[in-house]
Amino acid sequence: MYIFDMKKIYFVTSNKNKFIEAEKILDMKLVQAKLKINEIQALDNRKVVEHKAREAYSILKKPVIAEDTGLYIKDWKGFPGALVSWVVGTIGIEKLCKLLRTRRDVTAKACVSYYDGKNLKTFCGQVNGKISGSPRGSDRFDWDRIFIPDGEKRTFAQMSIEEKNKISHRMKAFRKLKRFLESEVK
């Protein structure tokens, strides 16, 4: 059994939009912990988030939640994966759209980890979609302006936060975390 104060959950992120989105999805108040963490570089965001959770716990010495996303382009054998922020920051979002000429199939994946110093639990969610021909919508997250989920004509960035949270990869991962917290953590 886990012992944890549900009123004080530390979410390790410096991204204000990610923090707001997580609070809305979980329907609970979180404590934002902006920490300088040595992030490992890997295609697999599950490895990245588990490392991030362990590092955050070693600093805070309190149970933590960490999250990481990746964009896995089918024709590029999953690249850039968890390196998507680095790719967008290096070549730009417009250039990423141009590099994908015909096949634009992609999977957006989010992983969230809970770590209390002994137990590490990771929950992932994913959504399949396509990369748009050019960026569209507001600039909330790195690649929301180019990701069109299957069954939609709009990018995530063209949707309201509420619309996005009904179908997003982050929502799916955080909903699994919420079920875990409600059933296992007291």
N, C-alpha and C positions, 0 to 999 in steps of 0.2 A: 504494500500500500504506500502511496506517495503522501508526503506531508508537505503542504504548500498553502500559503495564504492567497486565496483567489483574488483578494483585493489588491495585491501587489505583484503583478506579472510584469517582468521587465522584458520589453521588446527591443532588441538590439538593432537599431537602424538610425542612420542620420538623415534618411529620406522622409521628409514630412508627409508627402503624398502616400507613401507606402504605410506609414504609421496610421494615418487617417483611414485609409482603406481597410487595414487590419482591424481597427477598432469597430468599424461599421460591420464588417463581416462577422466578427466574434460577438458583437453586441455586448461589449464590455469595455470598461476603462482599463487602459494599459499605462505603464510607465515607460516613457521613451528613454532608452539608454544610448547616448551617442558616444561610442567608444572607438578608439583607434586600434584596429585589429589587423594583424598580419593575415591577409586572405591568401589562401593557396590559389594557384591558377590551374584550373582543370576544366575540361569540357563538361563533365558531369556535375550538375549543380547540387546533387545529393552529397557528394564528397565535400564540396565547398561549404554548404550550410552546416554540416556536422562538425567540420573543423571550426567554423565561425562560432557555433554554440559552445564548444569546449573552450575556445579562447576567451569568449565573453565570461563564461563561468569562472575561469581562472582569475579574471580581473575583479568581478563583482562578488564572487563567493556566494551568490544567490541563484536560485533557479532562473533560467533565461529561455527566451524564445528568439530564434534567429530565422531569417528567411532569405532565400536566393531564387532567382529566376533564370531561365535559359531559353534561348530561341534555337531550335534544332531544325536546320534546313535539310530537307530530305536529299536533294541532289548533291549536297556538300558533305554527305555522310555524318550529319549531325552538327557540323561546324556552323556557327560559332558557339553553340551551347551556352554554358555559363560565362563564356568570354564575350557575350554580345555587347555589354556596356563598353568594354575595351575596344571592340571593333567599331561601334558607332562613334565613340570618342576619337578614334584614329582616322577613319575614312569618312565619317559622316553618314547620316541616315539616307540622304539622297543617293549617294554613291552605292550604298548597299542595295537599294532598289534597282539601280541601273545594272549592277553586276548579275542580277538574276534576270536572264533574258526571256526564257520561256517557262520552264517549270518552276513554280513558286510555292510548292507544297512545303509546309512548315508545321512544327509542333511547338507550342508554348508550354513550358513546364515550370511549375513552382514547387519548391520543397521548403517545408518549415520544420525546424527541430526544436524540441523541448529538452533541456538538459538540467538536471538537478545535482550534478556532481557524481552521481552513481549510475543513473538511468538515462539513456539517450533514446528518444523516440522521434522518428522522422516520418512526416506525412507529405505525400506528393500529389499534385493534381496536374492534369494536362488538358489542353484544348488543341485540336487540329485546325489548320486554316491555311491561308495563303498570304504572301507578301504583296502589298499593293504596288502599283506602278510608280507611285510617288507618295510622299507623306501627306496625310490628311487629318485634320482635327487639332484639338488643343494639345499642348506639350506637357502632359502630366508625367510621363515616363519615357525612358529612352526610345523604346520601339513600339509603343502603343499606336503611334501615328501610321505605322506600316503593317500592322497585324490585323487581318480580316478573318474572324473566326468562321468556320464552316457554317453555312446556313444564313450568313449575314452578307450585306453589301457594304456595310460601314466598318471602319477600323474601330478598335477599342477606344481610340482618342476621340472619335465622333459620337460616342455613346456617353450618356450621363454615367456618373460613378455607380448609381443604383442599377442601371441597365448592365453595365460591365460586370458588376459584382454578382449578378444572377447566373453568369455563364463562365466567368474567368477561371483560369488555372490557379490563381491565387485564392479565389473563393473556395475552390474544391479542396485545396491543401489545408486552408484555415478551418474549414468546416470539419474536416477529419480531426484536426487538433482540438477544436471545440468539443467534439464528442468525447475525445480522450480526457480533456480537462474535467468535463462534467461527470464522467464515470469513474475516473481513476484518481484524480487529484482532489484532496480535501483541504 
